[in-house]
Every structure is written in structure tokens, then in C-alpha cells.
Amino acid sequence: MRLNNEPDRPPQINIVPMIDVIFVILVYFIISTLFLTRSETLPVNLPQAETAQLQKTKQITVSLDKEGNLAVDRKPTQLDRLKAQVESLIEPKQTTVVVISADELANHGKVVDIVDRLRKIPTVKLGIATTKKEEKN
């Protein structure tokens, strides 16, 4: 026997908590994908070039920032050890692209010295990292 005279309410599904959970999952995936970018260079301001192209081969990145810090695939190195370090990363009997990622304010003489040392490795092709130049209308 019922004590109150209220009619039974029909059952309801409250979807607000489900929307909250889905929103949190969506935010998690958006933020986590931002950390999936692979950065193998030091933070540098790349010069711009109209003919910039994306290279799709396995590559070794040599970075030079504006303070003169040198790195090979984000591992700090010295100029006199550069050639040996790059040679240790090259797979035998395979041509490798070495991309020089130098800040536009880096010492030009040091960049030329890096290029000169890397040219002495016979199986290396050199590339210079740039960003695409913005069109001015």
C-alpha cells in the first residue's frame, strides 16, 4: 500500500554526465596529439625560401642555434666530433640525408664549416631546413 498519492514518474536517462565524460575524453585526445610531434632539432628560427620542399626519407638532423650550440638529432655535440657522430648514425651502404637546421642568426662561418665537414662523408646528401616564405599581395 502506498502512503503518498503521487503518480510514478516514468524512468529517465540523464545524458548530461555522459556528455561531460565524452567532452573530457575529446579534450584528452586533442591535447595528447599535440605532444606526438617529433622534434629532433634545437628551437631555431628557420629562414624562408620560396622553393622549400618536405623531405620524406630517413634523415639525420644537425642543428645550430643562434648562440652557436650544435646538436645531432637533439644530442649536443662539438664541431670536431660532428663527422664521427654522423657517421655512427648512418646505416651501411645506404644514402642518408643530413638536414642542417641553422638559425637565420647563426654564424655563417660555422654553418659553412658544418657543411664542409659533412661533405667529406661519401654516402651523405645535404639539405638545409627552411620554412615556406609567405606570399605578399
N, C-alpha and C positions, 0 to 999 in steps of 0.2 A: 504494500500500500504506500502510495506516495504522499509525502507530507505537504509538498507545495503544489500549487496548481499551475505552474509554468509548463508550457509545452516543451518538448525536447527540441533542441536546436539541431539542425542537420549537421553532420560532420563536415569539417572544412580542412583544406590543406593550406597552410600558410607558406607561401613561396618566398617571402622576404628573406628569411635566413638562408635559403638556397641561393638566391641571387647574390647575397653577400659573400657566400663561400665561393661561388663561381667568379665573382669580381676579384677576390683575393688571389685565387689561382691564376687568373688572367694577368694581374699585376705582377705576380711572381715570375711567370714566364717571360713577360716583357722585360723586366729588369734583369733576369738571368741571361737573356740573349745579348744584352749589352756587354756582358763580361766574356762572351765567347769569341770576341775579336782577338786575333792573334797578333801581337805586336812584337816584332823582332828587332826593332830599331830604338835608338835613343830618341827622346822627343826633340824633333828638329822642325824648322820652318823650311819646307822644300821650295825651291824656285819653280816658276811656272814655265811651261813650254806648250806651244800650240800642237806639237806632234807627239805628245805624251801618249803612251800605249801601255796596257796592262800585260805583264809577262805571265804566262801560265806554266812555266817549267819550274822544277825544283831549283831553289836558289839559296845562296848564302848572302846575308846582308852585312855590309861593312858600314858602320855609322860613324859620323864625325859631327859633334855638336859645335856650337859657336865658341865654346870655351876650349876646344881642341881635344876633348875626350874622345877616344877611339874605342870602338866595340865591334866584335864579330858575333852576330846573332845574339845581341844584348849582353855578351860576356866581355867585360872590359879587357883591353889588351894594350900593348905598347907597339909602336911603329916597327921596331926591329924584330918583333915576334909575329908580325902580321902574316907574312908569306907562309911560315911554318904552320900557323894556326889554320889558315885557309886550306892549305894542302892536306891537313889531317881530316878535314870535313868532306873532301872530295872523294866520291866513290871511284874506284879504279876503272879505267877505260870508258869513262863517261864524261861528256862535256857538261860543265856546270856553269850556270850564270851567277856571277857575283855582282850584286847591285850595290853601288856606292850611294849611300843616303847621307849627303852632307848638307848641313845647314847653309842657307844662302849667305850667311855672315861668317862662315868658317874661312880660315886662312886658305887662300887659293894655292899657295905653295905646298901646303900639307896635302891638299886634295891631289895635286899633280904627283906628289911623292907616293901616295897610296896607289894611284893608277899605274905608275911606273913599276912599283913592286909587284902588283897583281898581274901585269902583262908578262912577267917572267915565268908565270905558271902556264905551261903549254895547253892544258885542257880547259882553260877558263875563258869564258866570254864575259865581257864587262858591260854593265848597264849603269845608268845614272838615274836615280829616283827623282821624279819631278811631280808636280801637280798640274792639272789641266788649267790653262790660262782662261780667265773669264773673258767672254766676248763683250766689248763695249759698243753700245749702239749710239 
